[in-house]
Each structure stands twice: as C-alpha cells, then as structure tokens.
Amino acid sequence: MRFPSWRSKTSQPKSCRPPTYSPCSLPDMSSSRHDLNITRARTDHVAAVRAVISACVQHMRGDGIDQWDDVYPDLQAVEQNVADGTLYVALEDDRCLGSVCLSEEQDEAYKTVRWSGSEPVLVVHRLCVSPSEQRRGVASLLMDFAEAKAAEFGYASIRLDAYTGNPQAVGLYARRGYSVAGEVRFPRRAHPFKCMEKTLHTHEAV
C-alpha cells in the first residue's frame, strides 16, 4: 500500500499504486516551527532512518525497555520497506525526525488474536521518533497521517502491536482510541505485546 506525501506543521514547541492520489485534507496544525513534511521514504533516507532507530534502541535501553535490539529492526527490514514503498518519514528541513511503516502485512501471531474490527486492515509497524525530537507531537502527526490515509483509501480498521514494557507507547495508542484485542509474544522480549485496533467510521455496513 502506497500513500502520497503530506505536509503539516508541528503542533507542540518543546499497497495503492500508482502513487498519484491527491493529498488528503488534514487540519492545519500550525505553530511557529518549521513545516514538518511526511513523505514516502527513498533509498537516500535509509541511513537517517537507521540512525533514528539506533538512537531509539539506546534510549529505550537506558530506560530499561527491551522492545528493540541490535537484531530487530535491522537494515534489511528498512531497505525492504523502502523498496515496497511502505515506509514514511517525518522530515523537518530535510532532517529525519521519525518514521513509520504502513502496510497490509500482518504477523503470523496476529492469527491468534480475536480482532473485532472488519477487513480490509491497515497495519502500523515500527513507529519511531528520534529521542531528541520526542515530546513535540511528531508521533501523533505520523499517526494522524496513517489514520487519515487509511480512511481515505477505504480501510475498515487499523491494527498494531505495542510492547507492554513500553507504557508510553501503549498510552499513546490508548489515548487515540485504540482498544486491546489480545496479546502476543515475540522472541527475545521479556514482556508481551498488546494487539490494538481502531475501527474507522468510513465503512458502511452492507
């Protein structure tokens, strides 16, 4: 699933082909800061995305959170997402502040979860924001983008998993109206992941 780019503004001071769709109409989140541009990642963004992921890994380790490590997410995953056209980056003055992968791919573990939302489903993977840019609303803007594009292109719901060892992440999605459908476990992680979903009110019952 590919979506077009979107330009917005940060609000706090602290796959469809071909990709020729018109930009979605999203609220103007203006501030005195520079524009934040959310766009599909290119190959020349790979190094910057990897740097953000590495910084997040170190930051979480410092907080005792083992959500990610040196094995996952790896460079190959980032490169594949770029090749598939499913990775999106948040840029400020061409500087990568964060990224998110949006696709229809669901982990095998999701089959064990009793989801209540309807198909088709858009799945949010590996949302991350550079530690130095956190608490500026960048993660919320990336989720705004994901939800707006999912609604625009006819998805009935959004699914994701959030590590229970990272309460900030779980809280972010809960505040946005995501409900818990179940839990799954992944290798090398001490805690389970909450499988969360949000129904988009754009689908009419048939």
C-alpha positions as CSV (number, residue, x, y, z in Angstrom):
1,M,0.0,0.0,0.0
2,R,1.4,3.3,-1.0
3,F,0.2,6.7,0.0
4,P,1.1,10.2,-1.2
5,S,3.1,12.7,0.8
6,W,1.6,15.2,3.3
7,R,2.9,18.5,4.6
8,S,1.8,19.7,8.0
9,K,3.2,21.7,10.9
10,T,4.3,20.6,14.3
11,S,1.8,21.4,17.0
12,Q,3.9,21.5,20.1
13,P,7.0,23.6,20.6
14,K,9.1,21.5,23.0
15,S,-0.2,-1.1,-1.1
16,C,-2.2,1.5,-3.5
17,R,-0.5,2.1,-6.9
18,P,0.5,4.2,-8.8
19,P,1.2,6.9,-6.1
20,T,-0.7,9.7,-7.9
21,Y,-3.5,10.3,-5.4
22,S,-4.4,13.8,-4.4
23,P,-3.2,14.9,-1.0
24,C,-5.6,14.2,1.9
25,S,-7.4,17.1,3.7
26,L,-6.0,17.2,7.2
27,P,-6.3,20.0,9.8
28,D,-3.6,22.8,9.7
29,M,-1.5,22.1,12.8
30,S,0.3,25.4,12.7
31,S,3.0,26.6,15.0
32,S,6.0,28.9,14.8
33,R,8.2,26.0,14.0
34,H,9.3,24.8,10.5
35,D,7.0,22.7,8.4
36,L,7.0,19.0,9.1
37,N,6.8,17.0,5.9
38,I,5.6,13.4,5.9
39,T,6.7,11.7,2.7
40,R,7.4,8.2,1.4
41,A,11.0,7.2,2.2
42,R,13.6,7.0,-0.6
43,T,16.8,5.0,-0.6
44,D,18.7,8.1,0.4
45,H,16.6,8.2,3.6
46,V,17.7,4.7,4.7
47,A,20.8,5.8,6.7
48,A,18.9,8.5,8.5
49,V,16.1,6.1,9.4
50,R,18.6,3.6,10.7
51,A,20.2,6.3,12.8
52,V,16.8,7.2,14.4
53,I,16.1,3.5,15.1
54,S,19.6,3.1,16.7
55,A,19.1,6.1,18.8
56,C,15.7,4.8,19.9
57,V,17.2,1.4,20.8
58,Q,19.9,3.1,23.0
59,H,17.4,5.4,24.6
60,M,15.0,2.6,25.5
61,R,17.8,0.5,26.8
62,G,18.7,3.4,29.1
63,D,15.1,3.3,30.4
64,G,15.2,-0.5,30.8
65,I,13.0,-1.2,27.8
66,D,13.9,-4.2,25.7
67,Q,11.4,-3.5,22.9
68,W,14.0,-3.4,20.1
69,D,17.6,-4.6,19.9
70,D,20.5,-5.0,17.5
71,V,18.7,-7.8,15.7
72,Y,15.4,-6.1,15.1
73,P,14.6,-3.8,13.4
74,D,17.6,-4.4,11.1
75,L,18.9,-2.6,8.0
76,Q,17.3,-5.2,5.7
77,A,13.8,-4.5,7.1
78,V,14.2,-0.8,6.4
79,E,15.6,-1.3,2.9
80,Q,12.7,-3.7,2.1
81,N,10.1,-1.3,3.4
82,V,11.6,1.4,1.2
83,A,11.6,-0.9,-1.8
84,D,8.0,-1.8,-1.1
85,G,7.0,1.8,-0.8
86,T,5.6,1.3,2.7
87,L,8.0,3.4,4.8
88,Y,7.2,7.0,5.5
89,V,9.5,9.6,7.1
90,A,8.8,12.8,9.0
91,L,11.2,15.5,7.8
92,E,12.0,18.9,9.1
93,D,14.4,20.9,6.8
94,D,15.3,17.6,5.2
95,R,16.2,16.2,8.6
96,C,14.6,12.9,9.6
97,L,12.7,13.1,12.9
98,G,10.9,9.8,12.7
99,S,9.4,7.1,10.6
100,V,6.6,4.6,10.3
101,C,5.8,1.6,8.1
102,L,2.2,1.3,6.8
103,S,1.2,-1.9,5.1
104,E,-1.3,-4.7,4.9
105,E,1.2,-7.3,6.2
106,Q,0.1,-8.9,9.5
107,D,2.4,-11.1,11.6
108,E,1.5,-14.7,11.9
109,A,0.9,-14.2,15.6
110,Y,-2.0,-11.9,14.8
111,K,-4.0,-15.0,13.7
112,T,-4.3,-16.0,17.4
113,V,-5.9,-12.7,18.3
114,R,-9.7,-12.2,18.3
115,W,-9.9,-9.0,16.4
116,S,-13.3,-7.2,16.4
117,G,-12.5,-4.8,13.5
118,S,-13.5,-5.5,9.9
119,E,-11.3,-6.1,6.9
120,P,-9.6,-4.6,5.0
121,V,-6.9,-3.7,7.5
122,L,-4.0,-1.3,7.5
123,V,-1.2,-2.3,9.9
124,V,1.1,0.2,11.6
125,H,4.7,-1.1,12.1
126,R,7.7,0.3,13.8
127,L,6.6,3.9,14.6
128,C,9.6,5.7,16.0
129,V,10.8,9.2,16.7
130,S,14.3,10.4,17.4
131,P,14.8,10.7,21.2
132,S,15.9,14.3,20.7
133,E,12.7,15.2,18.9
134,Q,10.2,13.4,21.2
135,R,7.5,15.4,23.1
136,R,7.0,17.6,20.1
137,G,3.9,15.7,18.8
138,V,5.8,14.0,15.9
139,A,4.5,10.5,16.8
140,S,0.9,11.9,16.9
141,L,1.4,13.6,13.5
142,L,2.6,10.3,12.0
143,M,-0.4,8.6,13.4
144,D,-2.7,11.4,12.1
145,F,-1.2,10.7,8.7
146,A,-1.7,6.9,9.0
147,E,-5.3,7.2,10.1
148,A,-6.2,9.8,7.5
149,K,-4.7,7.8,4.6
150,A,-6.3,4.6,5.9
151,A,-9.7,6.3,5.9
152,E,-9.2,7.9,2.5
153,F,-8.3,4.6,0.9
154,G,-11.1,2.6,2.3
155,Y,-9.6,0.6,5.1
156,A,-12.1,-0.5,7.7
157,S,-9.7,-0.6,10.7
158,I,-6.1,-0.2,11.8
159,R,-4.1,-2.8,13.7
160,L,-0.8,-2.6,15.6
161,D,1.0,-4.1,18.5
162,A,2.5,-2.2,21.4
163,Y,5.1,-3.5,23.8
164,T,3.7,-3.7,27.4
165,G,7.2,-3.0,28.6
166,N,6.9,0.4,27.0
167,P,3.9,2.0,28.7
168,Q,4.4,5.3,26.9
169,A,3.7,3.6,23.6
170,V,0.7,1.8,24.9
171,G,-0.6,5.0,26.3
172,L,-0.2,6.9,23.0
173,Y,-2.4,4.4,21.2
174,A,-4.9,4.2,24.0
175,R,-5.4,7.9,24.0
176,R,-6.1,7.8,20.3
177,G,-8.9,5.4,20.8
178,Y,-7.2,2.0,20.1
179,S,-8.7,-0.9,22.0
180,V,-6.9,-4.0,23.1
181,A,-7.9,-7.2,21.2
182,G,-5.4,-9.5,22.8
183,E,-1.7,-10.2,23.5
184,V,1.1,-11.9,21.6
185,R,4.7,-12.7,22.3
186,F,7.8,-12.3,20.2
187,P,11.3,-13.8,20.6
188,R,13.9,-12.2,22.9
189,R,11.3,-10.0,24.6
190,A,10.6,-10.2,28.3
191,H,7.0,-8.9,28.1
192,P,4.1,-9.5,25.8
193,F,2.8,-7.1,23.1
194,K,-0.7,-5.7,23.3
195,C,-2.5,-6.1,20.0
196,M,-4.6,-3.0,19.5
197,E,-7.1,-1.9,16.9
198,K,-9.2,1.1,15.9
199,T,-12.3,1.0,13.7
200,L,-12.5,3.7,11.1
201,H,-16.0,5.1,10.7
202,T,-15.8,5.3,6.9
203,H,-17.2,1.9,6.1
204,E,-20.9,1.4,5.7
205,A,-22.4,-1.9,6.7
206,V,-23.6,-3.8,3.7
